[in-house]
């Protein structure tokens, strides 16, 4: 049985993770709909929006900070 996160990160915690992830070459975003997407991100801290870009799989995904459950660098 795997340990699941029982408390959701606060919006400020997600903001901090996304701000740090902007410098990373590759991140994984866990979204509130259950998906986990990997790639590089662009994040606009003032709008709370960003884009994940995966060049290998040739897709991009626009997201809002409220959709993000976790960020792994």
N, C-alpha and C positions, 0 to 999 in steps of 0.2 A: 504494500500500500504506500503510495507516494505522498509526501508532504505537500499540501497545497497551501498557497497563501490565503489566510483566512480574512485578512483585512486588506482592503484596497488602499493603494498608495494615495496620499492626498494630492490635490492638484499642484501644490507647490513642489512636492517631491518629484512628480512627473516632469514639471517644468525644469527642475534642476538636472534631472537625468537627461532630458532632451537637450539642454544647453551644453552639457558635457559631451553628449553623443555627436554634436555637430562637428567636433574635431576628429572623430573616429572614422576610419576607412570603411568599417562594416559594423552594423548594429542589427539587432533583432527587436522588432516592436511586437508586443503582445497586445492585441486589440480586444475591446469589450465584446465583440461578436465571436470570439474564440479563435480567430486567425492569428498566426504568427508570421510576420513578413520580415524579410532580411534585405539589407542593402545599405546604401549611404543615405543620410538625411540632410535636408535643408529645413531649418526651423526658424520661423518668424516669431520671436518672443512677444512682440507687441500685439500681433493678431491672434496668437495662440494656434497658428496653423503651420503645417509643414508638408513636405513631400518626401517620400521614401523612393529612392531610385535604385533599381537593380539592373545593372547593365548586362549581366550574364544572362538573365532570363528575359531581358528586354521589356520591362514594365516599370511603371511608376504608379504611386498611390498617394493621393492627397489625403491628409488626415487633420483632425482637430485634436488638441491636447486632451479634451474630455473623452475621446475614444481610446486613448492609450492607457492600458492597465500596467504595463511594465516595459522597461527598456534594458536590454542586455548589450553590453559593449564587448 
